[in-house]
């Protein structure tokens, strides 16, 4: 299982688990492009894309084969 974390502009962090890194990347892509939805106390909440700071998940074995690795300049 892979834990996906969704970091919101207001400081909250949501997390959920998916089967593997491929599924995590699919979920991250959809969240960044379409927004985040969550059920709280039986109420569906939708968060637009501009309220999401980032989506992260571990990929320690580089199973996704990413060939573009960015490094912070400062």
C-alpha positions in Angstrom: 0.0 0.0 0.0 1.1 3.6 -0.8 0.0 6.6 1.3 -1.0 9.6 -0.8 -1.0 13.0 1.1 -2.9 16.1 -0.1 -1.6 19.4 1.3 -4.2 22.1 1.4 -3.7 25.9 1.4 -5.3 26.2 4.9 -2.7 23.9 6.5 -4.7 20.7 6.6 -3.3 17.5 5.2 -5.5 14.7 4.0 -4.2 11.2 3.4 -5.4 7.9 1.9 -3.9 4.6 0.7 -3.9 3.1 -2.7 -2.5 -0.2 -4.0 0.8 0.9 -5.6 2.8 3.7 -7.0 1.0 3.6 -10.4 -2.3 4.2 -8.7 -0.8 6.9 -6.5 0.4 8.7 -9.6 -3.0 8.5 -11.2 -4.7 9.8 -8.1 -2.2 12.6 -7.7 -2.7 13.6 -11.4 -6.5 13.8 -11.0 -6.4 15.7 -7.7 -4.0 18.3 -9.1 -6.0 18.7 -12.3 -9.6 18.4 -11.0 -9.5 19.2 -7.3 -10.0 17.2 -4.1 -13.2 15.8 -2.6 -13.8 14.4 0.9 -16.7 13.2 3.0 -16.9 14.9 6.5 -19.7 13.8 8.8 -21.8 12.5 5.9 -21.3 15.7 3.8 -19.4 15.7 0.6 -16.9 18.5 0.3 -15.2 19.6 -2.9 -12.0 21.7 -2.9 -11.0 23.5 -6.1 -7.5 23.1 -7.6 -6.3 26.5 -6.4 -6.7 25.4 -2.7 -4.3 22.4 -3.2 -0.6 23.1 -2.5 0.8 19.7 -3.4 0.2 16.0 -3.5 2.9 13.6 -2.4 3.5 9.9 -2.2 6.6 7.8 -1.7 8.4 6.1 -4.6 11.5 4.7 -2.9 12.2 2.0 -5.5 11.6 4.4 -8.4 9.1 1.9 -9.7 7.5 4.7 -11.9 10.7 5.1 -13.8 10.7 8.9 -13.7 13.5 10.2 -15.8 13.0 13.9 -14.9 14.3 14.7 -11.4 14.2 18.3 -10.3 16.4 19.8 -7.6 15.7 23.0 -5.8 18.1 25.8 -6.8 17.8 27.7 -3.5 
